[in-house]
Structure formats: C-alpha cells, structure tokens
C-alpha cells in the first residue's frame, strides 16, 4: 500500500481480525510534533515520586514534556512543581540536578524566588515602573498537578473539562495499590540512585517493549538460561504460552494496560530462588509472613506471587517483578528518547531486604543487566528497520485477535490498546 496524505496511522478492523500500525508514526518528525501537542500536552504525565523530595526545600530538576521543571517541597512540606524559568528573561533559576535550597536564584540578572515559588527579591527594584507588582511574578506552575499513592503527575491542559487524575488512572490504580501493599505502612520510596540513558529509537517502541512478554524467550534467552542453570524451576512453552507458564494481558482504560503473570522467577516479597543465595531465605520468609498477617492469605498471594508490568499511558512503566522498577521516558527526536529508571521499595525495608531488592534490580534492569542491553539493542534494530517504511509501511499486531475472552501476556491486545488510545488522541477524538 502506497502512503498518501490520507493514509491512516492505525488500522483497527476487529471483524476482519486485522490490526496494523503505520511505520511512519515511528520516523516522521511532524508526527512527533503533533504528539507533543495532542498527547504530552493533554495527558497526565508522571513527574516523580514524593519520596524523592522528603524535606522542605528538597528539590529535583528534570525535563518533562520538553519543559524544564523544579520538583520540590515547599515551606509547608507540600510537593510542588514549578516551571524552571525566570519570569524576567527566561533563564533557568535552578541549574543543579538535586539538593536542598531555601531560594532559587537566576544567575543571569539575580532574580530570586523562595521555595514557595514567590519572587523574593530582585536587584534594583526601584528602577522598575511604579506599577511593577512583585506578587505577579512568582514561578509558574503547570495548570494541574496531582498525586496518587505518592506518584506525582502534571497536566499542561488548562481546560475546564480535563478529567481528574483519579479518573484518568482508571484500572491502573488497582496495580499501583498492589505495589504499595508491599509496604506495612503503604508508603513506598524511590531508592537513591537512578539510571539515565538514551535509546536511538522512537519512544513508542519502548512503551510497547515494556509490557510485551512475547519477546522474552527470543530476546532474553540468556536470562532464562541463567535462571535455569541456577536451579530455578522453568516451564516449557506449551499451548501458545511462552514463559512464564501463564499470564494475562489486560486493558485498564485510557490507554493503560498490564501484563499480569504467575511468578516464576522469584522476588524479594515472594519466595526464595537459588540466585538469591541461602542467606536470603530467612529474610524472604519473614517478609512473606508479614504480608500474610497484614493482608490475609489471598491478598498476600496476589501481592507476592504475581509479576506485573504496568504501562500508564503514555510514558510511565512500573515493572513489579523481581524488583519494582519505575521507568519513564520522553522523546528527544523521532528516533531518539531519554529514559530514566529507578528502583522502588517499602519505606520500612530492612538493609538485608534492600540489598536483595537492589541486586535483583541491577541484575535484570541495570545498565549491564540481563534485560536492558538486550532491549536497547532490539529497539535500535527496529528503528534501523524503519528506514524502509515507504516500501514496507505496515507493522502487523494481530496476535490474539481471534480469541474470545482472556488474552495471554504473549498476545497483543494490551499493545493494541496503547495504539488505539494514541490514534484517538492524535485524531483529536478524545
């Protein structure tokens, strides 16, 4: 099929069991510019976790939706988000990645703002006209900022009809709650230290990859061999199932989706497996017992015995597997993205449990782990293949379309959900 200006981006024909994505969506800079306006400027986008800024004056600077931001605690201890730009001539007012500050001072002309965002002082105020009102020049905030269970989001849509964060998260809240139930107090925290790296690929490819279990046996065969050789009981693919032996893909509304799997590789709140070492057994057994006492057998099993890769549309992924990984990413170009990944754990976690968690996090998701380098290589390979999009314009995504009822984690219903929401927003139909 030759592409024309009227060629669709997504073909969704359930009756014909046909679903395809136009590969131009992964290479065209004009499409990226439209995404920035119709997706990143209208959806609730993850900023950070409240645990990253614990005390008044704590701050982190980061870029979200292409805007430089200050994520901080104000003087009352409330989590705040400011646009990191001086109200005078636009320079950054905070150029450090993190720290604690009572004031943020623009190094260009010296305008100073306090941690509540107010303009505290400026050199030579008497030179300004009599109608200059300092109160009108506070640091600007995004139109909407809200949080759920410690996860802070913003929305740059200033319209009155924007749905609340609670409504936007829809079914994703169930899975965030499962994560938070790992903590006796319900409080999870970002563990200090993070990974930040570029991938030479379109950002939507990482969204797909992050909750796609179909690629596991082929792309991560080294990891599966490592588990098997370490004495972990493995399951063979059968009846259309890939590893793990059973899992489902679920759509959660508003483009969010999840793969929800029976745990086969162990996790620090589930069960001991050989790669954790004998010394880890007592701590994992203690954690499991606490979960059962606090939550009951059924809820404890739900928290501990299933792995979950959750995509919160468009660009937040929470992988709750052998560790809990918070990963968010945004485009720098049509064929380049920046990725940031952190580990999340219970606030009350003991040093022994934290060591197991971090080892699991780095072993699989670390820069030199079993998963991350494989996935980066796969996505960059896909992006290289996209150079032939004019001759081969369509990527097929029909796995599982002939089924009624439950979809497997290795089917593509949850991936199609992402693209259906993407297409709806891009066409302005939301």
C-alpha positions in Angstrom: 0.0 0.0 0.0 1.5 3.4 -1.0 1.3 6.1 1.5 -0.7 9.2 0.8 -1.7 12.2 3.0 -4.9 10.3 3.7 -3.2 7.1 4.7 -4.3 6.1 8.3 -1.9 5.8 11.2 -3.6 2.8 12.7 -5.9 0.2 11.0 -8.2 -1.4 13.5 -10.7 -3.9 12.0 -11.8 -6.3 14.6 -14.3 -8.0 12.4 -11.6 -8.8 9.8 -9.1 -9.6 12.6 -6.8 -7.1 11.2 -4.7 -4.5 13.1 -1.7 -2.6 11.7 0.4 0.4 12.6 1.8 2.7 10.0 5.5 2.8 10.4 5.6 6.5 9.5 4.4 7.0 13.1 7.9 5.9 14.2 10.0 8.0 11.9 8.2 11.2 10.9 9.3 14.4 12.9 6.0 16.1 12.0 4.1 13.2 13.8 6.3 13.8 16.8 5.4 17.5 16.9 1.8 16.6 16.8 2.3 14.0 19.6 3.8 16.8 21.8 0.6 18.9 21.4 -2.1 16.2 21.4 -0.6 13.6 23.8 2.0 15.1 26.1 0.2 18.4 26.4 -3.2 16.8 27.2 -2.5 13.7 29.3 -1.5 13.3 32.9 2.3 12.8 32.8 4.5 11.4 35.6 6.8 13.9 37.2 8.3 12.0 40.2 7.6 10.3 43.5 7.0 12.2 46.7 9.8 10.3 48.4 12.4 11.9 46.2 11.7 15.3 47.9 11.2 14.5 51.6 12.0 17.7 53.5 11.1 21.4 52.9 13.5 22.8 50.3 14.4 19.4 48.8 14.3 19.6 45.0 15.0 17.7 41.8 15.3 19.3 38.4 14.1 17.4 35.4 12.6 17.8 32.0 9.0 16.7 31.4 7.1 17.2 28.2 10.1 19.2 26.9 9.8 21.7 29.8 12.5 22.2 32.5 10.9 21.7 35.9 11.7 22.0 39.6 10.1 19.2 41.6 10.3 20.2 45.3 8.9 20.5 48.8 7.7 24.0 49.8 8.0 25.6 53.2 4.8 23.8 54.4 6.1 20.4 53.2 3.8 20.1 50.2 5.1 18.6 47.0 5.2 21.3 44.3 6.1 21.6 40.6 7.4 24.8 39.1 8.5 25.7 35.6 12.2 26.2 35.8 12.4 29.5 34.0 12.9 33.0 35.3 9.9 35.4 34.9 12.3 38.1 33.8 14.2 36.9 30.8 13.7 33.2 30.9 17.0 31.7 32.2 16.9 28.6 34.4 16.6 29.5 38.0 17.9 26.2 39.3 20.8 24.5 37.4 21.6 21.8 39.9 20.1 18.3 39.5 19.1 17.9 43.1 19.7 19.3 46.6 18.0 21.4 49.3 17.5 25.2 48.9 15.7 28.0 50.6 15.9 30.1 47.5 16.4 29.7 43.7 18.4 32.5 42.2 18.7 33.2 38.5 22.4 33.6 37.8 21.7 36.0 34.8 20.2 39.0 36.5 19.8 37.8 40.1 16.1 37.5 40.4 15.5 35.2 43.5 12.5 33.0 44.3 11.7 31.2 47.6 10.8 27.6 47.9 7.1 28.6 47.7 7.7 30.0 44.2 7.3 33.7 45.2 9.6 36.3 43.9 11.6 37.1 47.0 14.0 39.7 45.6 15.5 41.4 42.6 18.4 43.8 42.2 17.4 47.4 41.8 13.7 47.2 42.1 13.4 51.0 42.3 14.4 51.1 38.6 11.1 49.4 37.7 7.9 51.3 37.0 5.5 52.1 39.9 3.0 49.5 38.6 5.6 46.7 38.9 4.0 44.2 41.3 6.4 41.5 42.6 3.4 39.2 43.5 2.6 38.9 39.8 6.0 37.3 39.0 6.0 34.1 41.0 7.4 31.0 39.4 4.8 29.5 37.2 3.3 26.1 37.9 1.7 23.6 35.4 -2.1 24.1 35.1 -2.7 20.9 37.0 -0.6 18.8 39.5 -2.0 15.8 41.4 -0.7 12.6 43.0 -1.8 9.1 43.7 -0.2 6.9 46.3 2.9 9.1 46.2 3.2 9.2 42.4 3.0 12.8 41.2 1.6 13.8 37.8 1.1 17.0 35.9 -1.2 18.1 33.1 -0.5 21.0 30.8 -4.1 21.2 29.6 -5.6 24.2 31.2 -9.1 23.4 30.0 -12.0 23.0 32.5 -13.0 19.6 31.1 -9.8 17.7 31.9 -10.6 14.5 33.8 -9.2 14.2 37.3 -6.0 12.1 37.8 -8.1 9.6 39.7 -10.4 9.1 36.8 -7.5 9.2 34.3 -5.7 6.3 36.1 -8.8 4.2 35.9 -7.9 0.5 36.3 -4.2 1.3 36.7 -4.9 2.2 40.3 -5.5 -1.5 41.2 -2.0 -2.3 40.2 -0.4 0.7 41.9 -2.3 -0.4 45.1 -0.8 -3.9 44.8 2.7 -2.3 44.7 2.0 -0.1 47.7 0.6 -3.1 49.7 4.2 -4.4 49.8 4.8 -1.8 52.5 3.4 -2.3 56.0 2.6 1.5 56.1 1.6 1.6 52.4 4.5 4.0 51.8 6.9 3.1 49.1 10.1 5.1 48.3 12.4 5.7 45.4 15.8 4.2 46.4 18.6 6.7 45.9 20.4 6.3 42.6 19.0 6.1 39.1 19.8 5.1 35.6 19.6 7.6 32.8 20.3 6.7 29.2 19.4 7.4 25.6 17.9 4.9 23.1 18.2 5.6 19.4 14.6 4.7 18.8 11.1 6.1 18.8 9.6 6.4 22.3 6.6 4.4 21.4 8.8 1.3 20.8 9.8 1.3 24.5 6.2 1.7 25.5 5.5 -1.5 23.5 8.5 -3.3 24.7 7.9 -2.6 28.4 4.8 -4.8 28.6 5.4 -7.3 25.8 6.1 -10.8 27.0 6.1 -12.3 23.5 9.8 -11.2 23.0 11.0 -12.8 26.3 12.2 -16.2 25.0 13.9 -14.8 21.9 15.4 -11.6 23.2 16.2 -12.6 26.8 17.2 -16.2 26.3 20.5 -15.6 28.2 18.5 -14.5 31.2 16.3 -17.6 31.0 19.4 -19.8 30.7 20.9 -18.1 33.7 17.8 -18.9 35.8 17.7 -22.5 34.6 21.4 -23.1 35.2 21.0 -21.5 38.7 18.4 -24.2 39.6 15.2 -22.2 39.1 12.3 -24.4 38.0 11.4 -23.3 34.5 8.3 -24.0 32.4 8.3 -25.0 28.8 6.1 -23.1 26.3 3.0 -25.1 25.5 -0.4 -24.4 24.0 0.6 -21.0 22.8 2.0 -20.0 26.2 5.5 -18.5 26.4 7.4 -18.1 29.6 6.1 -17.6 32.2 3.8 -20.6 32.1 0.7 -18.5 32.5 -0.1 -14.8 32.4 -2.7 -12.5 31.0 -2.8 -9.2 29.2 -5.4 -6.7 30.5 -6.6 -3.3 29.3 -7.3 -0.8 32.1 -8.8 2.2 30.3 -7.5 5.4 28.8 -4.7 3.5 27.1 -3.3 1.9 30.3 -2.7 -1.8 30.2 -0.8 -4.5 32.0 0.7 -8.0 31.8 -0.2 -9.9 34.9 1.8 -13.1 35.3 2.1 -16.0 37.7 5.6 -15.5 39.2 8.2 -18.0 38.1 11.5 -16.1 38.7 11.2 -15.2 42.4 11.0 -11.8 44.0 12.1 -10.4 47.4 8.5 -10.5 48.7 7.5 -13.8 47.2 9.7 -16.9 47.5 13.3 -17.8 47.6 15.1 -19.0 44.5 18.7 -20.1 44.1 20.0 -16.8 42.6 19.2 -15.0 45.9 21.6 -17.3 47.9 21.0 -19.3 51.0 21.5 -16.2 53.3 18.4 -14.6 51.8 15.9 -17.3 52.8 15.1 -16.1 56.4 14.5 -12.5 55.3 12.2 -13.5 52.4 10.3 -15.9 54.7 9.9 -13.1 57.3 8.6 -10.7 54.6 6.1 -13.3 53.4 4.8 -14.0 56.9 4.3 -10.2 57.5 2.3 -9.9 54.3 0.0 -12.9 55.2 -0.5 -11.5 58.8 -1.4 -8.0 57.5 -3.2 -8.7 54.3 -4.5 -12.3 54.6 -3.5 -15.3 52.6 -5.4 -14.3 49.4 -4.2 -10.7 49.2 -0.7 -11.7 50.2 -0.6 -14.2 47.4 -1.8 -11.6 45.0 0.9 -9.2 46.0 3.7 -11.7 46.2 3.0 -14.4 43.7 2.4 -12.5 40.5 4.6 -10.3 38.3 3.1 -7.1 36.8 4.4 -4.8 34.0 2.1 -1.8 34.1 2.0 0.9 31.4 0.4 4.2 32.5 -0.3 5.9 29.2 1.7 7.4 27.6 5.2 7.0 29.1 5.3 5.6 32.6 6.1 2.0 33.2 6.1 0.3 36.6 7.6 -3.2 36.4 6.7 -5.1 39.6 8.7 -8.3 39.1 12.0 -9.5 40.7 12.2 -5.9 41.9 10.0 -2.8 41.4 11.3 -0.5 38.7 9.8 2.9 37.8 10.7 3.8 34.3 9.7 6.9 32.4 10.9 8.3 29.1 10.2 11.0 26.6 11.2 11.8 23.0 14.1 14.0 22.1 13.6 13.3 18.4 11.5 11.0 16.2 14.3 8.4 16.5 15.7 9.2 20.0 14.5 9.2 23.5 15.9 9.7 27.0 15.0 7.1 29.7 15.2 7.4 33.4 14.8 4.3 35.7 14.7 4.0 39.5 14.1 1.2 42.0 11.1 1.4 44.4 10.8 -0.3 47.7 8.9 -0.3 51.0 9.9 2.6 53.3 10.4 0.1 56.2 12.6 -2.3 54.3 15.5 -3.8 56.3 19.0 -3.5 55.0 19.0 -7.2 54.1 15.8 -6.9 52.1 17.0 -3.7 50.4 20.2 -5.5 49.3 18.2 -8.3 47.8 16.0 -5.8 46.0 18.8 -3.8 44.6 20.7 -6.9 43.4 17.5 -8.1 41.6 17.0 -4.6 40.1 20.6 -4.4 38.8 20.8 -8.0 37.6 17.8 -7.7 35.3 17.2 -3.9 34.6 20.6 -2.5 35.3 22.8 -0.9 32.5 24.8 -4.1 32.4 21.9 -6.4 33.4 20.3 -9.2 31.5 17.4 -7.2 30.1 18.2 -3.6 29.5 21.1 -4.0 27.0 19.1 -6.7 25.1 16.0 -4.4 24.9 18.0 -1.4 23.7 19.6 -3.4 21.0 16.2 -4.8 19.9 14.6 -1.3 19.8 17.5 0.3 17.9 17.4 -2.7 15.5 13.7 -2.0 14.9 14.4 1.7 14.4 17.0 0.8 11.8 14.5 -1.4 10.0 12.1 1.5 9.9 14.2 3.2 7.2 12.3 1.0 4.7 8.9 2.3 5.9 8.0 3.7 2.4 8.4 0.3 0.8 7.0 -1.7 3.8 4.7 0.7 5.5 2.8 -1.5 8.0 3.6 -3.4 11.2 1.1 -6.1 12.0 -0.2 -6.5 15.6 -2.9 -9.2 15.4 -1.7 -11.8 17.9 -4.7 -12.9 19.9 -7.3 -11.2 17.8 -9.1 -14.5 17.0 -9.6 -15.3 20.7 -12.7 -14.5 22.8 -12.3 -13.8 26.4 -9.0 -13.9 28.2 -5.9 -12.7 26.4 -2.5 -14.0 27.3 0.5 -12.0 28.3 2.1 -13.1 25.0 -0.9 -11.8 22.9 -1.1 -8.3 21.7 -4.4 -7.0 22.9 -2.8 -4.8 25.5 -0.3 -3.4 22.9 -3.2 -2.6 20.6 -4.9 -0.7 23.5 -1.9 1.6 23.6 -2.1 2.3 19.8 -5.9 2.7 19.9 -5.6 5.4 22.5 -2.7 7.0 20.7 -4.7 7.1 17.5 -7.7 8.6 19.2 -5.8 11.4 20.8 -3.8 12.1 17.6 -7.0 12.5 15.6 -8.4 14.8 18.3 -11.3 12.4 19.0 -10.8 12.1 22.8 
